[in-house]
Amino acid sequence: MKTRILILMIAAIAVTLPVAAQAQQLFDFLGQANLPAGQGGTLSMYSIVSNPVPATPPLPLDFDSFQYTLVIVDLVLDVDGDPQEYSGGTITIYEDAATAADYAFPGTFVDGTAILIGTFDYLNRSMFTATLGTASGQLDWTGGSMVDMIAPDDRLDWLFFTGINALASQVEPGYDEAWDGKVEPEHPIVPGEQMNWGEVKNAY
């Protein structure tokens, strides 16, 4: 009888428990952007990636040993309206154990190993006031030293979102705006800790 009850309890748990405990996954960045002068021009953005606790990065990043930067270049302004509409462009996440990133020297943001390289499907930028706004878009990962850690289907349709602050106190010399945002998959791509069959039985 006891064995039968245990089997029934295990079966019920197997139905109700998620396969994995999954935390929100994202790349968290804070950076500085330069805007195009007009339609057909390009936007660029240089940023530092930080540990997004309590969320987790979609890939196993070693923040103790490396600095990670996220860089956008050649994002083309197609429609200069409200919102502004952009397309193309490259987004790259770099891993660097040497030179600390310095906004006065943009080259320090791109001198590491490119762990993820992607392209934007689109990005829209809207300003609510003269100094505050948001930008959002979608991108696909296409290369980089860690891209094979992401299943091919999971490399598509990642979401990009950032708050925008153009207050002079927030913008570094030589830049137009401060961007504080995230890049995240549509759904978690790395399974969390799983409860194996023995752990389920031992729990009862």
C-alpha positions as CSV (number, residue, x, y, z in Angstrom):
1,M,0.0,0.0,0.0
2,K,2.8,2.4,1.0
3,T,4.6,1.6,-2.3
4,R,1.4,2.4,-4.3
5,I,0.9,5.7,-2.5
6,L,4.5,6.7,-3.3
7,I,4.1,5.8,-6.9
8,L,0.9,7.9,-7.1
9,M,2.6,10.8,-5.4
10,I,5.6,10.7,-7.7
11,A,3.3,10.6,-10.7
12,A,1.4,13.6,-9.5
13,I,4.6,15.5,-8.9
14,A,5.9,14.6,-12.4
15,V,2.8,16.2,-13.9
16,T,2.8,19.4,-11.8
17,L,6.5,20.1,-11.5
18,P,8.2,22.2,-14.3
19,V,11.0,20.4,-16.0
20,A,13.4,23.1,-15.0
21,A,13.5,26.1,-12.7
22,Q,14.1,28.9,-15.1
23,A,15.1,32.4,-14.2
24,Q,14.7,35.4,-16.4
25,Q,17.6,35.6,-18.9
26,L,19.1,38.8,-20.3
27,F,22.2,40.7,-21.2
28,D,22.1,44.0,-19.1
29,F,24.0,47.0,-20.6
30,L,24.6,50.6,-19.8
31,G,26.2,52.7,-22.6
32,Q,26.4,55.8,-24.8
33,A,25.0,56.3,-28.2
34,N,25.6,58.6,-31.2
35,L,22.7,59.5,-33.5
36,P,22.8,60.0,-37.3
37,A,22.5,63.5,-38.7
38,G,19.6,62.4,-40.9
39,Q,17.9,59.7,-42.9
40,G,20.4,57.2,-44.4
41,G,22.9,57.9,-41.6
42,T,23.9,55.4,-39.0
43,L,23.6,55.0,-35.2
44,S,26.3,53.6,-33.0
45,M,26.3,52.6,-29.3
46,Y,29.1,51.5,-27.0
47,S,28.2,49.9,-23.6
48,I,29.3,47.8,-20.7
49,V,27.5,44.6,-19.9
50,S,26.9,43.9,-16.2
51,N,25.7,40.9,-14.2
52,P,21.9,41.1,-14.2
53,V,21.3,39.6,-10.8
54,P,18.7,38.4,-9.8
55,A,18.2,37.5,-13.5
56,T,21.0,35.5,-15.3
57,P,22.9,35.9,-18.5
58,P,21.7,33.6,-21.3
59,L,25.3,32.4,-21.6
60,P,27.8,31.5,-18.8
61,L,29.8,34.7,-18.5
62,D,32.7,35.1,-16.1
63,F,32.3,38.6,-14.7
64,D,35.1,38.1,-12.2
65,S,37.7,37.5,-14.8
66,F,36.5,39.4,-17.9
67,Q,34.8,42.7,-18.9
68,Y,32.0,42.3,-21.4
69,T,31.0,45.1,-23.8
70,L,28.0,45.3,-26.1
71,V,28.5,47.4,-29.3
72,I,26.1,48.5,-32.0
73,V,27.4,49.9,-35.3
74,D,26.0,50.8,-38.8
75,L,22.4,50.8,-37.7
76,V,20.8,52.7,-40.6
77,L,18.1,55.3,-40.1
78,D,15.4,54.4,-42.7
79,V,12.6,56.7,-41.5
80,D,13.3,60.0,-39.6
81,G,10.0,60.3,-37.8
82,D,8.5,59.6,-34.5
83,P,9.4,56.8,-34.0
84,Q,12.6,56.8,-35.9
85,E,12.9,53.5,-37.8
86,Y,16.2,51.7,-38.1
87,S,17.4,48.5,-39.8
88,G,20.5,46.5,-40.5
89,G,23.5,47.2,-38.4
90,T,25.6,44.8,-36.3
91,I,25.4,44.1,-32.6
92,T,28.4,42.4,-31.0
93,I,29.2,41.3,-27.4
94,Y,32.9,41.2,-26.6
95,E,34.8,39.5,-23.8
96,D,38.1,41.1,-22.7
97,A,40.5,40.3,-19.9
98,A,42.8,43.2,-20.6
99,T,41.9,46.8,-21.5
100,A,39.1,48.4,-19.5
101,A,36.5,50.1,-21.7
102,D,36.8,53.9,-21.8
103,Y,34.2,56.0,-23.6
104,A,36.9,58.5,-24.7
105,F,38.5,55.7,-26.7
106,P,35.7,53.6,-28.4
107,G,38.4,51.1,-29.6
108,T,38.6,49.8,-26.1
109,F,35.1,48.4,-26.4
110,V,35.9,46.2,-29.4
111,D,39.4,44.9,-28.6
112,G,38.3,41.6,-27.0
113,T,36.9,38.3,-28.3
114,A,33.6,38.6,-30.1
115,I,31.5,36.0,-28.3
116,L,28.2,36.9,-30.1
117,I,27.6,38.7,-33.3
118,G,24.2,39.6,-34.6
119,T,22.1,41.7,-37.0
120,F,19.0,43.8,-36.3
121,D,15.8,43.0,-38.1
122,Y,14.6,46.5,-36.9
123,L,14.9,49.0,-34.2
124,N,12.4,51.9,-33.4
125,R,13.4,54.9,-31.3
126,S,10.9,57.2,-29.7
127,M,11.3,60.3,-27.5
128,F,8.6,61.3,-25.0
129,T,10.3,64.5,-24.0
130,A,13.3,66.4,-25.3
131,T,15.6,64.2,-23.2
132,L,13.8,61.0,-22.3
133,G,12.7,58.1,-24.5
134,T,13.0,54.4,-25.4
135,A,14.2,52.2,-28.2
136,S,13.1,48.7,-29.0
137,G,13.8,46.1,-31.6
138,Q,14.5,42.6,-32.7
139,L,17.7,40.8,-33.7
140,D,19.2,37.5,-34.7
141,W,22.6,36.1,-33.6
142,T,24.7,34.9,-36.5
143,G,28.2,34.3,-35.2
144,G,30.8,34.7,-32.5
145,S,32.9,32.3,-30.4
146,M,29.9,31.3,-28.2
147,V,27.1,31.2,-30.7
148,D,27.2,27.4,-30.9
149,M,26.2,27.3,-27.3
150,I,22.8,28.5,-28.5
151,A,20.6,26.2,-30.5
152,P,20.0,27.5,-34.1
153,D,16.3,28.1,-33.5
154,D,17.1,30.0,-30.3
155,R,19.4,32.4,-32.0
156,L,16.4,34.2,-33.7
157,D,14.1,37.0,-32.7
158,W,15.8,38.2,-29.6
159,L,14.3,41.3,-28.0
160,F,16.2,44.6,-27.6
161,F,14.9,47.3,-25.2
162,T,16.5,50.4,-23.8
163,G,15.6,53.5,-21.9
164,I,17.1,56.7,-23.3
165,N,18.4,59.7,-21.3
166,A,19.8,62.8,-23.2
167,L,20.3,64.9,-20.1
168,A,23.8,66.5,-20.2
169,S,24.6,65.1,-16.8
170,Q,24.1,61.6,-18.1
171,V,25.9,61.8,-21.5
172,E,29.6,61.4,-21.9
173,P,31.6,63.9,-24.0
174,G,31.3,63.1,-27.7
175,Y,28.0,61.2,-27.4
176,D,24.4,62.2,-27.8
177,E,22.5,59.9,-25.4
178,A,22.9,57.5,-22.5
179,W,21.2,54.0,-23.1
180,D,20.3,51.7,-20.3
181,G,18.8,48.4,-21.5
182,K,18.7,44.7,-22.1
183,V,18.8,42.0,-24.8
184,E,16.9,38.9,-24.1
185,P,15.6,35.7,-25.8
186,E,11.9,35.2,-26.3
187,H,12.1,32.3,-23.9
188,P,14.8,30.9,-21.6
189,I,17.5,29.0,-23.6
190,V,19.5,27.5,-20.8
191,P,17.8,25.1,-18.4
192,G,17.9,25.7,-14.8
193,E,18.5,23.2,-12.0
194,Q,16.5,20.1,-12.6
195,M,15.1,17.7,-9.9
196,N,16.1,14.2,-10.8
197,W,14.0,11.0,-10.1
198,G,16.0,10.1,-7.0
199,E,15.5,13.6,-5.6
200,V,11.8,13.4,-6.1
201,K,11.6,10.1,-4.2
202,N,13.8,11.3,-1.4
203,A,11.6,14.3,-0.9
204,Y,8.9,11.9,0.3
